[in-house]
Amino acid sequence: MKSLKKAFKQCCVIAAGCLIYAANSATASAQAVDAPSDEKKVLYANDKLLLNALHRGDQDTWARLTTSDFMYVEEGNVARRAQFLSELEEDGLMPLIIHNYEVKIIGDTAQVFHQDDVPQRPGGVDESHSHLLMTETWQRIHGEWKLRVVHTDRIRINPPPVSLSSLQIDELVGTYQSADKTYIIQRDGNRILGGKSGQPLTELMAETRDVLFQPDDVYLRRVFQRNANGQVTGFIDRRETDGRSWKRVSSN
């Protein structure tokens, strides 16, 4: 939970900074402030309605509380208002649970951040570690708050590590090169240490036999490659969709 709060606060600071920067470009003297309690209650109630309407297929509520140019952004995909409304349908699921809620206001614009927990579904997979961060821009139009943009992002957390035997760790130990960079992997008892040459080594953990991750840097995976004889030949630094290849040049 500590890492979740840290991620939430970092995202709030970044988004609030973007809001302040945009506002300052228009009015140098403007300052974003915490929303008054009554305004925050209105926006919170609106978000509760929207989260429930999302699973009820309630197009009317979303149409009433969004602007004509509304955009929904999730995992890099953008849905305009017409498309978003047309895809709403009843799915029988419980709405997300708002865990943290923060509102910054500047003029008639509100920047809302809320971290949501995914409720456990009967008979479904374990959702206890599923958390979302919503970043929203609301506009006050004719005295009413309307949602203009919402960005949904899944908060990444450390995957459950698996234990590797000393022999399995030794299969990964070695010196690796990528262009003019050198990366070293060592075994310290049952611990795996790795890092670039000349820098301190940090602990790595195994997600699978051939996939390592660094705690609290869960966007990056080190995926090991083997030849036809099962010997490790290198690994790929895979960060989301791109990757960097490292060739094994030594086993010790």
C-alpha positions in Angstrom: 0.0 0.0 0.0 3.0 2.3 0.7 4.1 2.1 -3.0 0.5 2.7 -4.2 0.3 5.9 -2.1 3.6 7.0 -3.4 2.5 6.4 -7.0 -0.7 8.2 -6.4 1.0 11.2 -4.9 3.6 11.4 -7.7 0.8 11.3 -10.4 -1.1 14.0 -8.5 1.9 16.2 -8.3 2.7 15.8 -12.0 -0.9 16.4 -13.1 -1.3 19.3 -10.8 1.9 20.8 -12.2 0.6 20.4 -15.7 -2.7 22.2 -14.7 -0.8 25.0 -13.0 1.5 25.4 -16.0 -1.4 25.5 -18.5 -3.2 28.0 -16.3 -0.2 30.2 -15.9 0.3 30.4 -19.6 -3.1 32.1 -19.8 -3.0 34.1 -16.6 0.3 34.5 -15.0 -1.2 35.4 -11.6 -3.6 32.4 -11.4 -3.0 29.7 -8.8 -4.5 26.3 -8.5 -6.0 25.7 -5.1 -7.7 22.9 -3.2 -11.4 22.7 -4.0 -13.8 24.0 -1.4 -15.6 21.2 0.4 -18.9 21.8 -1.3 -17.4 21.7 -4.8 -15.4 18.6 -3.9 -18.6 16.9 -2.7 -20.4 17.7 -5.9 -17.5 16.3 -8.1 -17.2 13.3 -5.8 -20.9 12.6 -6.1 -20.7 13.0 -9.9 -17.8 10.5 -10.1 -19.7 8.0 -8.0 -22.6 8.3 -10.4 -20.4 7.8 -13.4 -18.6 4.8 -12.0 -21.9 3.1 -11.3 -23.3 4.2 -14.7 -20.3 2.7 -16.4 -21.3 -0.9 -15.4 -25.1 -0.3 -15.8 -24.8 0.8 -19.4 -26.3 4.1 -18.4 -25.7 6.4 -21.4 -28.0 9.1 -20.1 -25.9 9.8 -17.0 -22.7 10.0 -19.0 -24.3 12.2 -21.6 -25.6 14.5 -18.9 -22.3 14.9 -17.1 -19.9 15.2 -20.1 -19.1 17.9 -22.6 -19.7 17.5 -26.3 -16.0 17.1 -26.9 -15.5 14.5 -24.1 -12.6 12.0 -24.4 -11.9 8.8 -22.5 -8.3 7.7 -22.6 -7.3 4.3 -21.4 -3.9 2.5 -21.9 -3.2 4.7 -24.9 -6.6 4.3 -26.6 -8.8 7.3 -27.1 -12.6 7.1 -27.3 -14.5 10.2 -28.3 -17.9 10.9 -26.7 -20.1 9.2 -29.4 -18.0 6.1 -29.5 -17.7 5.9 -25.7 -21.5 6.2 -25.2 -22.3 3.7 -27.9 -20.1 1.1 -26.2 -21.6 1.4 -22.7 -23.6 -1.7 -21.7 -24.7 -3.5 -18.6 -22.1 -6.0 -17.5 -23.4 -6.9 -14.1 -20.2 -5.9 -12.3 -19.9 -3.8 -9.2 -18.4 -0.3 -9.7 -14.9 0.7 -8.7 -14.3 1.7 -5.1 -12.9 5.3 -4.8 -10.0 5.0 -2.3 -8.3 8.5 -2.6 -9.9 11.6 -4.0 -8.2 15.0 -4.6 -9.4 18.1 -6.4 -7.5 21.2 -7.6 -9.4 24.1 -9.0 -8.3 27.1 -11.0 -11.0 29.3 -12.3 -13.8 27.2 -13.9 -11.5 24.2 -14.4 -11.1 21.4 -11.9 -8.4 18.7 -12.0 -9.5 15.6 -10.2 -7.4 12.6 -9.2 -8.8 9.4 -7.6 -7.3 6.0 -7.0 -9.8 3.2 -7.3 -9.8 -0.3 -6.1 -11.4 -3.1 -8.1 -14.0 -5.0 -6.0 -13.7 -8.7 -5.7 -16.1 -10.5 -8.0 -17.7 -13.7 -6.8 -15.9 -16.7 -8.4 -13.6 -14.4 -10.3 -9.8 -14.0 -10.2 -8.2 -12.3 -7.2 -8.6 -8.5 -7.7 -7.2 -7.5 -4.4 -4.1 -6.0 -6.0 -5.9 -4.3 -8.9 -5.9 -0.5 -8.6 -6.6 2.3 -11.1 -5.7 5.9 -11.2 -8.1 8.3 -12.8 -7.0 11.8 -13.9 -9.9 14.0 -14.9 -10.5 17.5 -16.2 -13.9 19.0 -15.4 -15.2 22.3 -16.7 -17.9 24.5 -15.0 -20.3 25.4 -17.8 -23.4 27.6 -17.1 -22.9 26.8 -13.4 -22.7 23.0 -13.8 -19.6 20.7 -13.7 -19.1 18.8 -16.9 -16.4 16.1 -17.5 -14.2 16.9 -20.4 -11.3 14.4 -20.3 -10.7 11.3 -18.2 -7.5 9.3 -18.3 -7.4 5.8 -16.7 -4.2 4.1 -15.9 -3.6 0.8 -14.0 -1.2 1.2 -11.1 1.6 -1.3 -11.5 2.7 -3.2 -8.5 5.4 -5.8 -7.9 4.4 -9.3 -9.2 4.7 -12.2 -6.8 8.3 -13.5 -7.0 9.3 -17.1 -7.4 12.3 -18.8 -5.8 15.1 -20.0 -8.0 17.6 -22.6 -7.0 21.3 -21.8 -6.9 21.7 -23.8 -10.1 19.0 -21.8 -11.9 20.5 -18.5 -10.7 24.0 -19.6 -11.9 22.5 -20.1 -15.4 21.8 -16.4 -15.5 25.0 -15.2 -13.9 27.4 -13.5 -16.3 28.5 -10.4 -18.1 26.3 -9.0 -20.9 26.9 -6.3 -23.5 24.7 -4.0 -25.5 26.7 -1.6 -27.8 29.3 0.0 -25.5 27.4 -0.8 -22.3 28.1 -3.7 -19.9 25.7 -5.3 -17.5 26.7 -7.7 -14.8 24.6 -10.3 -13.0 25.9 -12.0 -9.9 24.6 -14.5 -7.3 24.8 -13.7 -3.6 23.6 -16.8 -1.8 20.0 -17.1 -3.0 19.8 -13.5 -4.1 20.3 -12.1 -7.6 22.2 -8.9 -8.1 22.5 -6.9 -11.3 23.6 -3.6 -12.6 25.6 -1.8 -15.2 29.4 -1.8 -15.0 30.7 0.8 -12.6 27.4 1.3 -10.8 26.1 -0.3 -7.6 24.4 -3.7 -8.1 20.7 -3.9 -7.1 18.6 -6.9 -6.1 16.6 -8.5 -8.9 13.7 -11.0 -8.4 12.4 -13.7 -10.5 8.9 -13.6 -12.0 9.6 -16.8 -13.8 12.8 -18.8 -14.4 13.8 -16.6 -17.3 12.1 -13.3 -16.4 13.7 -11.0 -13.8 12.3 -7.7 -12.4 13.6 -5.0 -10.1 11.3 -4.2 -7.2 9.4 -1.0 -7.6 10.4 -0.7 -11.3 7.7 -2.9 -12.6 7.6 -1.4 -16.0 10.8 -3.1 -16.9 11.4 -6.9 -17.3 14.6 -8.7 -18.2 13.6 -11.5 -20.4 16.4 -14.1 -20.9 17.0 -15.9 -24.2 18.4 -19.4 -24.6 19.9 -21.4 -27.5 18.7 -24.8 -28.7 20.8 -26.4 -25.9 19.1 -24.4 -23.2 22.1 -22.2 -22.5 21.5 -18.5 -21.8 22.7 -16.3 -24.7 21.5 -12.9 -23.6 18.4 -11.0 -22.4 16.1 -8.2 -23.5 15.3 -5.2 -21.4 11.6 -5.1 -22.1 9.9 -1.9 -21.0 6.2 -2.0 -22.0 6.4 -2.5 -25.8 10.0 -1.7 -26.6 13.2 -3.5 -25.7 17.0 -3.4 -25.7 19.0 -6.6 -26.4 22.0 -7.6 -24.3 24.4 -10.4 -25.5 26.0 -12.7 -23.0 29.8 -12.4 -23.4 30.9 -14.3 -20.2 29.4 -16.7 -17.7 31.4 -15.5 -14.7 
